[in-house]
Amino acid sequence: MECTVKWTGLDGMSFIAETGSGHVVVMDGALEGGGRNLAPRPMELLLAGTGGCTAYDVVVILRKNGQDVRGCDLQLQAERADTDPKVFTRIRMHFIVRGRGLQAKMVERAVRMSHDKYCSATAMIEKTAELTIDWEIVED
């Protein structure tokens, strides 16, 4: 896996990342940090990527187990250290899984398997952050 990150120039703190798969992501800083607040912060993208990684796993696991999953939303709330490096110290992950006739045990299993076995991002994040994970099922 590879990625190139380029600073866009002297008038701000925007960066463009081009991933190995050929996709582009823009990042920017807050106004007080010299940015123009035009795009997400790098740490916001890290949190979003972590959420995407684990939600992806949950959907794949549920589908492989014959569950009629129709949606998977993940709400993340993160706290960071007060001093540098301002790593994540706590993250709450709340899954909202929608589907038809979903089995609660299967949803719980999918969430646990993502956390315990498959999600590379949460495996890294939990080195500094206490993770709290819960879920709810919504009949669709």
N, CA, C and O atoms as CSV, one atom per row, in Angstrom:
chain,resi,resn,atom,element,x,y,z
A,1,MET,N,N,0.850,-1.170,0.000
A,1,MET,CA,C,0.000,0.000,0.000
A,1,MET,C,C,0.895,1.233,0.000
A,1,MET,O,O,1.929,1.278,0.666
A,2,GLU,N,N,0.468,2.225,-0.764
A,2,GLU,CA,C,1.252,3.448,-0.812
A,2,GLU,C,C,0.333,4.645,-0.936
A,2,GLU,O,O,-0.842,4.512,-1.278
A,3,CYS,N,N,0.883,5.817,-0.653
A,3,CYS,CA,C,0.136,7.059,-0.712
A,3,CYS,C,C,1.127,8.201,-0.854
A,3,CYS,O,O,2.218,8.155,-0.284
A,4,THR,N,N,0.759,9.214,-1.603
A,4,THR,CA,C,1.570,10.416,-1.733
A,4,THR,C,C,0.762,11.583,-1.199
A,4,THR,O,O,-0.398,11.762,-1.572
A,5,VAL,N,N,1.368,12.379,-0.328
A,5,VAL,CA,C,0.698,13.553,0.236
A,5,VAL,C,C,1.477,14.789,-0.194
A,5,VAL,O,O,2.691,14.871,-0.005
A,6,LYS,N,N,0.753,15.760,-0.780
A,6,LYS,CA,C,1.398,16.977,-1.264
A,6,LYS,C,C,0.737,18.193,-0.634
A,6,LYS,O,O,-0.487,18.315,-0.603
A,7,TRP,N,N,1.583,19.091,-0.133
A,7,TRP,CA,C,1.118,20.377,0.365
A,7,TRP,C,C,0.719,21.216,-0.835
A,7,TRP,O,O,1.431,21.235,-1.839
A,8,THR,N,N,-0.406,21.909,-0.749
A,8,THR,CA,C,-0.895,22.646,-1.917
A,8,THR,C,C,-0.239,24.008,-2.102
A,8,THR,O,O,-0.401,24.625,-3.155
A,9,GLY,N,N,0.492,24.488,-1.113
A,9,GLY,CA,C,1.207,25.745,-1.332
A,9,GLY,C,C,1.298,26.647,-0.131
A,9,GLY,O,O,0.843,26.308,0.962
A,10,LEU,N,N,1.886,27.789,-0.345
A,10,LEU,CA,C,2.255,28.702,0.723
A,10,LEU,C,C,1.086,29.440,1.356
A,10,LEU,O,O,1.257,30.039,2.418
A,11,ASP,N,N,-0.079,29.421,0.754
A,11,ASP,CA,C,-1.183,30.221,1.269
A,11,ASP,C,C,-2.099,29.477,2.235
A,11,ASP,O,O,-3.208,29.945,2.494
A,12,GLY,N,N,-1.689,28.369,2.761
A,12,GLY,CA,C,-2.551,27.653,3.700
A,12,GLY,C,C,-1.934,26.355,4.168
A,12,GLY,O,O,-0.730,26.129,4.047
A,13,MET,N,N,-2.786,25.518,4.700
A,13,MET,CA,C,-2.350,24.219,5.219
A,13,MET,C,C,-3.183,23.089,4.630
A,13,MET,O,O,-3.564,22.156,5.338
A,14,SER,N,N,-3.463,23.176,3.334
A,14,SER,CA,C,-4.189,22.115,2.641
A,14,SER,C,C,-3.200,21.114,2.054
A,14,SER,O,O,-2.112,21.478,1.608
A,15,PHE,N,N,-3.599,19.864,2.065
A,15,PHE,CA,C,-2.787,18.787,1.514
A,15,PHE,C,C,-3.678,17.911,0.656
A,15,PHE,O,O,-4.856,17.725,0.957
A,16,ILE,N,N,-3.115,17.376,-0.410
A,16,ILE,CA,C,-3.827,16.431,-1.259
A,16,ILE,C,C,-3.102,15.098,-1.176
A,16,ILE,O,O,-1.902,15.008,-1.431
A,17,ALA,N,N,-3.857,14.062,-0.812
A,17,ALA,CA,C,-3.305,12.711,-0.744
A,17,ALA,C,C,-3.818,11.922,-1.942
A,17,ALA,O,O,-5.016,11.921,-2.227
A,18,GLU,N,N,-2.915,11.257,-2.636
A,18,GLU,CA,C,-3.299,10.357,-3.711
A,18,GLU,C,C,-2.925,8.951,-3.288
A,18,GLU,O,O,-1.760,8.643,-3.038
A,19,THR,N,N,-3.935,8.112,-3.215
A,19,THR,CA,C,-3.726,6.749,-2.730
A,19,THR,C,C,-3.182,5.848,-3.831
A,19,THR,O,O,-3.241,6.180,-5.015
A,20,GLY,N,N,-2.664,4.724,-3.424
A,20,GLY,CA,C,-2.141,3.744,-4.372
A,20,GLY,C,C,-3.190,3.233,-5.335
A,20,GLY,O,O,-2.861,2.786,-6.434
A,21,SER,N,N,-4.464,3.292,-4.931
A,21,SER,CA,C,-5.542,2.849,-5.815
A,21,SER,C,C,-6.013,3.967,-6.739
A,21,SER,O,O,-6.974,3.796,-7.491
A,22,GLY,N,N,-5.322,5.131,-6.680
A,22,GLY,CA,C,-5.609,6.206,-7.606
A,22,GLY,C,C,-6.682,7.186,-7.176
A,22,GLY,O,O,-7.191,7.942,-8.004
A,23,HIS,N,N,-7.036,7.191,-5.907
A,23,HIS,CA,C,-8.057,8.112,-5.408
A,23,HIS,C,C,-7.410,9.296,-4.711
A,23,HIS,O,O,-6.287,9.206,-4.217
A,24,VAL,N,N,-8.133,10.402,-4.679
A,24,VAL,CA,C,-7.606,11.635,-4.107
A,24,VAL,C,C,-8.455,12.048,-2.907
A,24,VAL,O,O,-9.684,11.973,-2.943
A,25,VAL,N,N,-7.783,12.481,-1.854
A,25,VAL,CA,C,-8.435,12.991,-0.659
A,25,VAL,C,C,-7.772,14.319,-0.308
A,25,VAL,O,O,-6.547,14.435,-0.312
A,26,VAL,N,N,-8.594,15.310,-0.009
A,26,VAL,CA,C,-8.078,16.614,0.396
A,26,VAL,C,C,-8.202,16.738,1.909
A,26,VAL,O,O,-9.203,16.328,2.496
A,27,MET,N,N,-7.174,17.309,2.533
A,27,MET,CA,C,-7.171,17.582,3.976
A,27,MET,C,C,-6.817,19.044,4.172
A,27,MET,O,O,-6.103,19.633,3.359
A,28,ASP,N,N,-7.319,19.631,5.255
A,28,ASP,CA,C,-6.984,21.017,5.554
A,28,ASP,C,C,-6.935,21.196,7.064
A,28,ASP,O,O,-7.424,20.364,7.829
A,29,GLY,N,N,-6.339,22.293,7.462
A,29,GLY,CA,C,-6.234,22.628,8.876
A,29,GLY,C,C,-7.288,23.632,9.289
A,29,GLY,O,O,-7.967,24.228,8.452
A,30,ALA,N,N,-7.414,23.811,10.593
A,30,ALA,CA,C,-8.319,24.809,11.150
A,30,ALA,C,C,-7.743,26.203,10.899
A,30,ALA,O,O,-6.545,26.358,10.663
A,31,LEU,N,N,-8.597,27.194,10.953
A,31,LEU,CA,C,-8.165,28.574,10.740
A,31,LEU,C,C,-7.051,28.966,11.705
A,31,LEU,O,O,-6.075,29.604,11.309
A,32,GLU,N,N,-7.200,28.583,12.974
A,32,GLU,CA,C,-6.200,28.957,13.977
A,32,GLU,C,C,-4.854,28.260,13.764
A,32,GLU,O,O,-3.851,28.659,14.356
A,33,GLY,N,N,-4.828,27.240,12.936
A,33,GLY,CA,C,-3.583,26.548,12.629
A,33,GLY,C,C,-3.013,26.924,11.270
A,33,GLY,O,O,-2.080,26.283,10.786
A,34,GLY,N,N,-3.570,27.959,10.654
A,34,GLY,CA,C,-3.076,28.394,9.355
A,34,GLY,C,C,-3.823,27.811,8.174
A,34,GLY,O,O,-3.520,28.125,7.023
A,35,GLY,N,N,-4.797,26.962,8.456
A,35,GLY,CA,C,-5.590,26.381,7.381
A,35,GLY,C,C,-6.731,27.293,6.974
A,35,GLY,O,O,-6.903,28.386,7.513
A,36,ARG,N,N,-7.507,26.817,6.010
A,36,ARG,CA,C,-8.667,27.586,5.546
A,36,ARG,C,C,-9.972,26.844,5.817
A,36,ARG,O,O,-11.037,27.274,5.375
A,37,ASN,N,N,-9.890,25.724,6.548
A,37,ASN,CA,C,-11.070,24.959,6.929
A,37,ASN,C,C,-11.885,24.508,5.710
A,37,ASN,O,O,-13.115,24.564,5.720
A,38,LEU,N,N,-11.184,24.062,4.663
A,38,LEU,CA,C,-11.836,23.662,3.420
A,38,LEU,C,C,-12.113,22.165,3.322
A,38,LEU,O,O,-12.860,21.727,2.447
A,39,ALA,N,N,-11.520,21.386,4.210
A,39,ALA,CA,C,-11.632,19.931,4.098
A,39,ALA,C,C,-11.443,19.320,5.491
A,39,ALA,O,O,-11.086,20.025,6.434
A,40,PRO,N,N,-11.682,18.018,5.619
A,40,PRO,CA,C,-11.489,17.379,6.917
A,40,PRO,C,C,-10.039,17.451,7.381
A,40,PRO,O,O,-9.113,17.553,6.576
A,41,ARG,N,N,-9.869,17.394,8.691
A,41,ARG,CA,C,-8.544,17.315,9.301
A,41,ARG,C,C,-8.012,15.891,9.120
A,41,ARG,O,O,-8.801,14.958,8.974
A,42,PRO,N,N,-6.707,15.711,9.126
A,42,PRO,CA,C,-6.154,14.354,9.010
A,42,PRO,C,C,-6.672,13.391,10.081
A,42,PRO,O,O,-6.946,12.230,9.778
A,43,MET,N,N,-6.810,13.853,11.320
A,43,MET,CA,C,-7.301,12.960,12.379
A,43,MET,C,C,-8.774,12.604,12.175
A,43,MET,O,O,-9.201,11.516,12.563
A,44,GLU,N,N,-9.551,13.496,11.577
A,44,GLU,CA,C,-10.935,13.165,11.253
A,44,GLU,C,C,-10.977,12.042,10.216
A,44,GLU,O,O,-11.811,11.140,10.295
A,45,LEU,N,N,-10.069,12.111,9.251
A,45,LEU,CA,C,-10.014,11.056,8.240
A,45,LEU,C,C,-9.565,9.728,8.839
A,45,LEU,O,O,-10.022,8.664,8.421
A,46,LEU,N,N,-8.674,9.796,9.813
A,46,LEU,CA,C,-8.253,8.573,10.501
A,46,LEU,C,C,-9.439,7.932,11.218
A,46,LEU,O,O,-9.623,6.716,11.162
A,47,LEU,N,N,-10.236,8.751,11.885
A,47,LEU,CA,C,-11.424,8.241,12.568
A,47,LEU,C,C,-12.430,7.688,11.561
A,47,LEU,O,O,-13.002,6.619,11.773
A,48,ALA,N,N,-12.644,8.414,10.471
A,48,ALA,CA,C,-13.575,7.956,9.437
A,48,ALA,C,C,-13.098,6.653,8.802
A,48,ALA,O,O,-13.899,5.751,8.556
A,49,GLY,N,N,-11.812,6.554,8.540
A,49,GLY,CA,C,-11.262,5.333,7.967
A,49,GLY,C,C,-11.424,4.137,8.885
A,49,GLY,O,O,-11.700,3.025,8.436
A,50,THR,N,N,-11.251,4.377,10.172
A,50,THR,CA,C,-11.449,3.312,11.155
A,50,THR,C,C,-12.905,2.851,11.139
A,50,THR,O,O,-13.191,1.654,11.160
A,51,GLY,N,N,-13.811,3.811,11.103
A,51,GLY,CA,C,-15.229,3.464,11.036
A,51,GLY,C,C,-15.580,2.719,9.765
A,51,GLY,O,O,-16.348,1.757,9.797
A,52,GLY,N,N,-15.023,3.158,8.645
A,52,GLY,CA,C,-15.285,2.486,7.375
A,52,GLY,C,C,-14.763,1.065,7.358
A,52,GLY,O,O,-15.401,0.164,6.815
A,53,CYS,N,N,-13.604,0.870,7.953
A,53,CYS,CA,C,-12.990,-0.459,7.995
A,53,CYS,C,C,-13.871,-1.447,8.755
A,53,CYS,O,O,-14.138,-2.547,8.269
A,54,THR,N,N,-14.320,-1.057,9.941
A,54,THR,CA,C,-15.090,-1.986,10.765
A,54,THR,C,C,-16.517,-2.157,10.243
A,54,THR,O,O,-17.059,-3.260,10.313
A,55,ALA,N,N,-17.143,-1.092,9.718
A,55,ALA,CA,C,-18.488,-1.220,9.157
A,55,ALA,C,C,-18.473,-2.132,7.931
A,55,ALA,O,O,-19.393,-2.926,7.730
A,56,TYR,N,N,-17.434,-2.017,7.120
A,56,TYR,CA,C,-17.262,-2.892,5.954
A,56,TYR,C,C,-17.251,-4.359,6.403
A,56,TYR,O,O,-17.950,-5.201,5.839
A,57,ASP,N,N,-16.447,-4.640,7.422
A,57,ASP,CA,C,-16.375,-6.009,7.940
A,57,ASP,C,C,-17.739,-6.522,8.376
A,57,ASP,O,O,-18.121,-7.648,8.054
A,58,VAL,N,N,-18.471,-5.691,9.109
A,58,VAL,CA,C,-19.772,-6.117,9.647
A,58,VAL,C,C,-20.718,-6.485,8.505
A,58,VAL,O,O,-21.389,-7.515,8.570
A,59,VAL,N,N,-20.779,-5.666,7.473
A,59,VAL,CA,C,-21.667,-5.951,6.340
A,59,VAL,C,C,-21.240,-7.239,5.641
A,59,VAL,O,O,-22.086,-8.078,5.333
A,60,VAL,N,N,-19.949,-7.411,5.388
A,60,VAL,CA,C,-19.457,-8.617,4.715
A,60,VAL,C,C,-19.791,-9.861,5.538
A,60,VAL,O,O,-20.274,-10.852,4.990
A,61,ILE,N,N,-19.542,-9.821,6.830
A,61,ILE,CA,C,-19.800,-10.978,7.699
A,61,ILE,C,C,-21.288,-11.310,7.719
A,61,ILE,O,O,-21.664,-12.478,7.626
A,62,LEU,N,N,-22.135,-10.292,7.839
A,62,LEU,CA,C,-23.578,-10.548,7.856
A,62,LEU,C,C,-24.058,-11.136,6.530
A,62,LEU,O,O,-24.859,-12.070,6.520
A,63,ARG,N,N,-23.580,-10.602,5.428
A,63,ARG,CA,C,-23.972,-11.140,4.114
A,63,ARG,C,C,-23.524,-12.585,3.949
A,63,ARG,O,O,-24.285,-13.427,3.473
A,64,LYS,N,N,-22.278,-12.872,4.347
A,64,LYS,CA,C,-21.759,-14.242,4.224
A,64,LYS,C,C,-22.552,-15.224,5.068
A,64,LYS,O,O,-22.566,-16.422,4.784
A,65,ASN,N,N,-23.210,-14.724,6.102
A,65,ASN,CA,C,-23.995,-15.584,6.981
A,65,ASN,C,C,-25.485,-15.545,6.651
A,65,ASN,O,O,-26.320,-15.926,7.472
A,66,GLY,N,N,-25.810,-15.082,5.446
A,66,GLY,CA,C,-27.178,-15.145,4.958
A,66,GLY,C,C,-28.142,-14.153,5.586
A,66,GLY,O,O,-29.356,-14.330,5.497
A,67,GLN,N,N,-27.623,-13.123,6.211
A,67,GLN,CA,C,-28.496,-12.131,6.825
A,67,GLN,C,C,-28.918,-11.098,5.777
A,67,GLN,O,O,-28.118,-10.709,4.927
A,68,ASP,N,N,-30.166,-10.660,5.841
A,68,ASP,CA,C,-30.703,-9.679,4.894
A,68,ASP,C,C,-30.416,-8.270,5.421
A,68,ASP,O,O,-31.320,-7.549,5.843
A,69,VAL,N,N,-29.141,-7.902,5.386
A,69,VAL,CA,C,-28.711,-6.591,5.885
A,69,VAL,C,C,-28.999,-5.542,4.824
A,69,VAL,O,O,-28.659,-5.720,3.654
A,70,ARG,N,N,-29.632,-4.435,5.242
A,70,ARG,CA,C,-30.031,-3.370,4.319
A,70,ARG,C,C,-29.293,-2.061,4.586
A,70,ARG,O,O,-29.306,-1.151,3.757
A,71,GLY,N,N,-28.653,-1.974,5.744
A,71,GLY,CA,C,-27.924,-0.754,6.066
A,71,GLY,C,C,-27.040,-0.968,7.276
A,71,GLY,O,O,-27.331,-1.794,8.140
A,72,CYS,N,N,-25.975,-0.224,7.324
A,72,CYS,CA,C,-25.076,-0.279,8.479
A,72,CYS,C,C,-24.496,1.115,8.668
A,72,CYS,O,O,-23.639,1.554,7.901
A,73,ASP,N,N,-24.966,1.791,9.680
A,73,ASP,CA,C,-24.461,3.117,10.018
A,73,ASP,C,C,-23.610,2.978,11.271
A,73,ASP,O,O,-23.884,2.147,12.137
A,74,LEU,N,N,-22.592,3.791,11.352
A,74,LEU,CA,C,-21.706,3.748,12.510
A,74,LEU,C,C,-21.487,5.169,13.000
A,74,LEU,O,O,-20.991,6.025,12.267
A,75,GLN,N,N,-21.861,5.406,14.238
A,75,GLN,CA,C,-21.633,6.704,14.865
A,75,GLN,C,C,-20.400,6.577,15.742
A,75,GLN,O,O,-20.325,5.696,16.598
A,76,LEU,N,N,-19.435,7.459,15.525
A,76,LEU,CA,C,-18.195,7.433,16.295
A,76,LEU,C,C,-18.053,8.732,17.079
A,76,LEU,O,O,-18.282,9.821,16.552
A,77,GLN,N,N,-17.672,8.598,18.337
A,77,GLN,CA,C,-17.367,9.747,19.182
A,77,GLN,C,C,-15.989,9.496,19.759
A,77,GLN,O,O,-15.756,8.482,20.417
A,78,ALA,N,N,-15.071,10.429,19.509
A,78,ALA,CA,C,-13.687,10.221,19.923
A,78,ALA,C,C,-13.215,11.337,20.848
A,78,ALA,O,O,-13.616,12.495,20.727
A,79,GLU,N,N,-12.350,10.943,21.773
A,79,GLU,CA,C,-11.657,11.890,22.637
A,79,GLU,C,C,-10.172,11.749,22.358
A,79,GLU,O,O,-9.678,10.668,22.037
A,80,ARG,N,N,-9.467,12.877,22.490
A,80,ARG,CA,C,-8.034,12.885,22.218
A,80,ARG,C,C,-7.272,13.367,23.437
A,80,ARG,O,O,-7.823,14.041,24.307
A,81,ALA,N,N,-6.009,13.014,23.486
A,81,ALA,CA,C,-5.128,13.465,24.555
A,81,ALA,C,C,-5.026,14.990,24.520
A,81,ALA,O,O,-5.134,15.602,23.457
A,82,ASP,N,N,-4.819,15.592,25.681
A,82,ASP,CA,C,-4.700,17.049,25.778
A,82,ASP,C,C,-3.344,17.562,25.315
A,82,ASP,O,O,-3.217,18.722,24.922
A,83,THR,N,N,-2.326,16.695,25.362
A,83,THR,CA,C,-0.976,17.120,25.001
A,83,THR,C,C,-0.482,16.336,23.790
A,83,THR,O,O,-0.998,15.265,23.472
A,84,ASP,N,N,0.518,16.886,23.129
A,84,ASP,CA,C,1.093,16.236,21.949
A,84,ASP,C,C,1.835,14.968,22.316
A,84,ASP,O,O,2.490,14.948,23.359
A,85,PRO,N,N,1.775,13.927,21.538
A,85,PRO,CA,C,0.904,13.785,20.382
A,85,PRO,C,C,-0.541,13.561,20.835
A,85,PRO,O,O,-0.790,12.766,21.741
A,86,LYS,N,N,-1.463,14.236,20.227
A,86,LYS,CA,C,-2.868,14.200,20.645
A,86,LYS,C,C,-3.574,12.984,20.047
A,86,LYS,O,O,-4.457,13.101,19.197
A,87,VAL,N,N,-3.151,11.819,20.522
A,87,VAL,CA,C,-3.693,10.547,20.046
A,87,VAL,C,C,-5.126,10.384,20.531
A,87,VAL,O,O,-5.559,11.051,21.471
A,88,PHE,N,N,-5.842,9.503,19.886
A,88,PHE,CA,C,-7.168,9.137,20.388
A,88,PHE,C,C,-6.993,8.375,21.693
A,88,PHE,O,O,-6.163,7.471,21.786
A,89,THR,N,N,-7.776,8.741,22.698
A,89,THR,CA,C,-7.714,8.061,23.986
A,89,THR,C,C,-8.976,7.254,24.271
A,89,THR,O,O,-8.932,6.261,24.998
A,90,ARG,N,N,-10.087,7.676,23.705
A,90,ARG,CA,C,-11.362,6.961,23.864
A,90,ARG,C,C,-12.157,7.109,22.577
A,90,ARG,O,O,-12.226,8.186,21.985
A,91,ILE,N,N,-12.751,6.004,22.162
A,91,ILE,CA,C,-13.650,6.051,21.006
A,91,ILE,C,C,-14.856,5.188,21.313
A,91,ILE,O,O,-14.727,4.027,21.701
A,92,ARG,N,N,-16.025,5.771,21.134
A,92,ARG,CA,C,-17.266,5.008,21.242
A,92,ARG,C,C,-17.761,4.742,19.836
A,92,ARG,O,O,-17.890,5.665,19.031
A,93,MET,N,N,-18.039,3.480,19.539
A,93,MET,CA,C,-18.575,3.067,18.243
A,93,MET,C,C,-19.972,2.517,18.466
A,93,MET,O,O,-20.165,1.545,19.196
A,94,HIS,N,N,-20.943,3.155,17.825
A,94,HIS,CA,C,-22.324,2.700,17.937
A,94,HIS,C,C,-22.820,2.313,16.549
A,94,HIS,O,O,-23.021,3.168,15.687
A,95,PHE,N,N,-23.013,1.022,16.348
A,95,PHE,CA,C,-23.499,0.484,15.080
A,95,PHE,C,C,-25.023,0.507,15.065
A,95,PHE,O,O,-25.667,0.134,16.046
A,96,ILE,N,N,-25.587,0.942,13.956
A,96,ILE,CA,C,-27.025,0.835,13.721
A,96,ILE,C,C,-27.165,-0.022,12.466
A,96,ILE,O,O,-26.903,0.424,11.349
A,97,VAL,N,N,-27.583,-1.261,12.686
A,97,VAL,CA,C,-27.658,-2.226,11.591
A,97,VAL,C,C,-29.127,-2.409,11.225
A,97,VAL,O,O,-29.958,-2.754,12.065
A,98,ARG,N,N,-29.426,-2.171,9.950
A,98,ARG,CA,C,-30.793,-2.297,9.459
A,98,ARG,C,C,-30.903,-3.507,8.540
A,98,ARG,O,O,-29.987,-3.836,7.787
A,99,GLY,N,N,-32.056,-4.152,8.633
A,99,GLY,CA,C,-32.286,-5.286,7.757
A,99,GLY,C,C,-33.620,-5.920,8.010
A,99,GLY,O,O,-34.444,-5.410,8.769
A,100,ARG,N,N,-33.818,-7.039,7.364
A,100,ARG,CA,C,-35.075,-7.773,7.506
A,100,ARG,C,C,-34.788,-9.081,8.233
A,100,ARG,O,O,-34.024,-9.919,7.755
A,101,GLY,N,N,-35.405,-9.238,9.379
A,101,GLY,CA,C,-35.267,-10.472,10.140
A,101,GLY,C,C,-33.846,-10.746,10.610
A,101,GLY,O,O,-33.448,-11.905,10.724
A,102,LEU,N,N,-33.083,-9.710,10.881
A,102,LEU,CA,C,-31.701,-9.918,11.346
A,102,LEU,C,C,-31.695,-10.630,12.694
A,102,LEU,O,O,-32.488,-10.314,13.580
A,103,GLN,N,N,-30.809,-11.574,12.832
A,103,GLN,CA,C,-30.666,-12.297,14.090
A,103,GLN,C,C,-29.688,-11.519,14.986
A,103,GLN,O,O,-28.559,-11.229,14.593
A,104,ALA,N,N,-30.147,-11.196,16.180
A,104,ALA,CA,C,-29.330,-10.408,17.114
A,104,ALA,C,C,-27.975,-11.069,17.367
A,104,ALA,O,O,-26.954,-10.385,17.439
A,105,LYS,N,N,-27.965,-12.382,17.499
A,105,LYS,CA,C,-26.703,-13.092,17.748
A,105,LYS,C,C,-25.733,-12.937,16.579
A,105,LYS,O,O,-24.523,-12.842,16.779
A,106,MET,N,N,-26.269,-12.913,15.361
A,106,MET,CA,C,-25.418,-12.764,14.178
A,106,MET,C,C,-24.840,-11.348,14.088
A,106,MET,O,O,-23.687,-11.166,13.698
A,107,VAL,N,N,-25.643,-10.356,14.449
A,107,VAL,CA,C,-25.155,-8.983,14.433
A,107,VAL,C,C,-24.062,-8.819,15.485
A,107,VAL,O,O,-23.010,-8.239,15.215
A,108,GLU,N,N,-24.316,-9.328,16.671
A,108,GLU,CA,C,-23.302,-9.262,17.732
A,108,GLU,C,C,-22.021,-9.978,17.296
A,108,GLU,O,O,-20.918,-9.474,17.509
A,109,ARG,N,N,-22.169,-11.123,16.703
A,109,ARG,CA,C,-21.017,-11.889,16.236
A,109,ARG,C,C,-20.228,-11.120,15.176
A,109,ARG,O,O,-18.998,-11.097,15.210
A,110,ALA,N,N,-20.930,-10.498,14.244
A,110,ALA,CA,C,-20.264,-9.743,13.183
A,110,ALA,C,C,-19.478,-8.566,13.759
A,110,ALA,O,O,-18.341,-8.319,13.358
A,111,VAL,N,N,-20.080,-7.848,14.692
A,111,VAL,CA,C,-19.402,-6.714,15.318
A,111,VAL,C,C,-18.178,-7.196,16.088
A,111,VAL,O,O,-17.106,-6.598,15.996
A,112,ARG,N,N,-18.338,-8.266,16.839
A,112,ARG,CA,C,-17.216,-8.806,17.634
A,112,ARG,C,C,-16.091,-9.331,16.731
A,112,ARG,O,O,-14.912,-9.104,17.000
A,113,MET,N,N,-16.469,-10.029,15.665
A,113,MET,CA,C,-15.444,-10.573,14.765
A,113,MET,C,C,-14.648,-9.461,14.097
A,113,MET,O,O,-13.432,-9.566,13.940
A,114,SER,N,N,-15.339,-8.397,13.704
A,114,SER,CA,C,-14.620,-7.273,13.114
A,114,SER,C,C,-13.615,-6.728,14.109
A,114,SER,O,O,-12.453,-6.504,13.770
A,115,HIS,N,N,-14.059,-6.517,15.327
A,115,HIS,CA,C,-13.181,-5.949,16.355
A,115,HIS,C,C,-12.057,-6.908,16.748
A,115,HIS,O,O,-10.900,-6.500,16.851
A,116,ASP,N,N,-12.389,-8.161,16.963
A,116,ASP,CA,C,-11.415,-9.118,17.510
A,116,ASP,C,C,-10.482,-9.734,16.465
A,116,ASP,O,O,-9.387,-10.184,16.801
A,117,LYS,N,N,-10.911,-9.754,15.197
A,117,LYS,CA,C,-10.148,-10.520,14.224
A,117,LYS,C,C,-9.785,-9.774,12.934
A,117,LYS,O,O,-8.655,-9.884,12.459
A,118,TYR,N,N,-10.724,-9.022,12.366
A,118,TYR,CA,C,-10.532,-8.559,10.999
A,118,TYR,C,C,-10.109,-7.106,10.815
A,118,TYR,O,O,-9.326,-6.818,9.910
A,119,CYS,N,N,-10.586,-6.199,11.623
A,119,CYS,CA,C,-10.381,-4.775,11.339
A,119,CYS,C,C,-8.984,-4.315,11.740
A,119,CYS,O,O,-8.674,-4.174,12.923
A,120,SER,N,N,-8.161,-4.087,10.742
A,120,SER,CA,C,-6.786,-3.631,10.969
A,120,SER,C,C,-6.756,-2.254,11.617
A,120,SER,O,O,-5.903,-1.980,12.462
A,121,ALA,N,N,-7.679,-1.396,11.225
A,121,ALA,CA,C,-7.686,-0.029,11.756
A,121,ALA,C,C,-7.989,-0.018,13.249
A,121,ALA,O,O,-7.296,0.662,14.007
A,122,THR,N,N,-9.003,-0.753,13.689
A,122,THR,CA,C,-9.299,-0.760,15.131
A,122,THR,C,C,-8.183,-1.442,15.907
A,122,THR,O,O,-7.921,-1.080,17.053
A,123,ALA,N,N,-7.526,-2.417,15.307
A,123,ALA,CA,C,-6.395,-3.071,15.986
A,123,ALA,C,C,-5.292,-2.058,16.274
A,123,ALA,O,O,-4.654,-2.122,17.325
A,124,MET,N,N,-5.062,-1.123,15.351
A,124,MET,CA,C,-4.042,-0.094,15.577
A,124,MET,C,C,-4.536,0.969,16.560
A,124,MET,O,O,-3.810,1.373,17.468
A,125,ILE,N,N,-5.760,1.409,16.370
A,125,ILE,CA,C,-6.311,2.488,17.196
A,125,ILE,C,C,-6.393,2.081,18.665
A,125,ILE,O,O,-6.173,2.904,19.554
A,126,GLU,N,N,-6.711,0.807,18.919
A,126,GLU,CA,C,-6.867,0.400,20.314
A,126,GLU,C,C,-5.543,0.322,21.072
A,126,GLU,O,O,-5.529,0.021,22.265
A,127,LYS,N,N,-4.432,0.592,20.387
A,127,LYS,CA,C,-3.140,0.672,21.082
A,127,LYS,C,C,-3.077,1.915,21.962
A,127,LYS,O,O,-2.337,1.943,22.946
A,128,THR,N,N,-3.850,2.945,21.614
A,128,THR,CA,C,-3.863,4.178,22.417
A,128,THR,C,C,-5.244,4.512,22.959
A,128,THR,O,O,-5.357,5.257,23.933
A,129,ALA,N,N,-6.289,3.982,22.355
A,129,ALA,CA,C,-7.649,4.383,22.722
A,129,ALA,C,C,-8.433,3.227,23.329
A,129,ALA,O,O,-8.337,2.080,22.892
A,130,GLU,N,N,-9.201,3.565,24.338
A,130,GLU,CA,C,-10.152,2.615,24.903
A,130,GLU,C,C,-11.381,2.618,24.000
A,130,GLU,O,O,-12.007,3.659,23.801
A,131,LEU,N,N,-11.728,1.455,23.454
A,131,LEU,CA,C,-12.869,1.353,22.553
A,131,LEU,C,C,-14.091,0.848,23.301
A,131,LEU,O,O,-14.023,-0.124,24.053
A,132,THR,N,N,-15.198,1.520,23.082
A,132,THR,CA,C,-16.492,1.077,23.593
A,132,THR,C,C,-17.353,0.808,22.370
A,132,THR,O,O,-17.544,1.687,21.529
A,133,ILE,N,N,-17.866,-0.398,22.276
A,133,ILE,CA,C,-18.603,-0.793,21.082
A,133,ILE,C,C,-19.986,-1.293,21.477
A,133,ILE,O,O,-20.123,-2.153,22.347
A,134,ASP,N,N,-21.014,-0.739,20.825
A,134,ASP,CA,C,-22.376,-1.247,21.030
A,134,ASP,C,C,-23.120,-1.184,19.711
A,134,ASP,O,O,-22.615,-0.643,18.727
A,135,TRP,N,N,-24.309,-1.733,19.694
A,135,TRP,CA,C,-25.052,-1.833,18.448
A,135,TRP,C,C,-26.531,-1.898,18.737
A,135,TRP,O,O,-26.968,-2.210,19.845
A,136,GLU,N,N,-27.281,-1.596,17.707
A,136,GLU,CA,C,-28.726,-1.755,17.745
A,136,GLU,C,C,-29.166,-2.270,16.383
A,136,GLU,O,O,-28.493,-2.074,15.371
A,137,ILE,N,N,-30.304,-2.927,16.389
A,137,ILE,CA,C,-30.855,-3.483,15.156
A,137,ILE,C,C,-32.157,-2.754,14.865
A,137,ILE,O,O,-32.992,-2.572,15.752
A,138,VAL,N,N,-32.321,-2.340,13.620
A,138,VAL,CA,C,-33.548,-1.683,13.177
A,138,VAL,C,C,-34.161,-2.530,12.062
A,138,VAL,O,O,-33.520,-2.794,11.044
A,139,GLU,N,N,-35.402,-2.950,12.267
A,139,GLU,CA,C,-36.097,-3.736,11.254
A,139,GLU,C,C,-36.420,-2.820,10.065
A,139,GLU,O,O,-36.970,-1.732,10.236
A,140,ASP,N,N,-36.075,-3.274,8.880
A,140,ASP,CA,C,-36.216,-2.453,7.682
A,140,ASP,C,C,-37.394,-2.930,6.856
A,140,ASP,O,O,-37.678,-2.362,5.801
